Amino acid sequence: MNETAKAIPVPTESDEDLTPEQLAAQWEAEAPPSAGPVANFAASLVATVLGIIGIVLSVRLGLGTPSQPQPGLWPFIMSLVITVLGLAQLVVGRKGGEGEKFSRLSWLVLFGAATLIGLVALMPVIGFEIPSLLLSFIWMKFLGGETWRSAVLYSVLVVAAFYGIFILGLGTTIPHLF
């Protein structure tokens, strides 16, 4: 059994007999150890800094107006949301709930981010189809734990849906091969 499956409580027949309070207590007992206030502060600081970097890079791309958006408008909005939430977490986070301690599963987030950066780097070179297909497959198979067959099938369906929506339907200028 992989570590991802261990992290998600799987209901058993005896779980169906538990009250919601008992089930919550069982999940609490199985939860990973808390990270503590220093780790919460560090994670909030990283999110805030990444949001600020995103704002700066978005402004460099140009924002435009809501009726005539330029490439940086949506990244700007998302970066602004990340920055505001990071700042709010810096202020409120020490009083709030405990975050999870970093574990082996925490590295999966970095792996996911690295593959996303790979998608962004490859898209202008070979279009969105192949990098998106690879990204979707890697995320479904290795991060999501899907079987080989379902990971391939879902990846093809996801890329086909994106192609249909963004290239055929909306006529966007995303770099593409076909």
Buried (B, 14 or more C-beta within 10 A) or exposed (E): EEEEEEEEEEEEEEEEEBEEEEBEEBEEEEEEEEBEBEBBBEBBBEBBEBBBEBBEEBEEEEBEEEEEBEBBBEBBBBBBEBBEBBBEBBEEBEEEEBBBEEEEBEEBEEEBEEBEEBBEEBBEEEBBBBBBBBBBBBBBBBBEEBEEEEBBEBBEEBBEEBBEEBBEEEEEEBEBEE
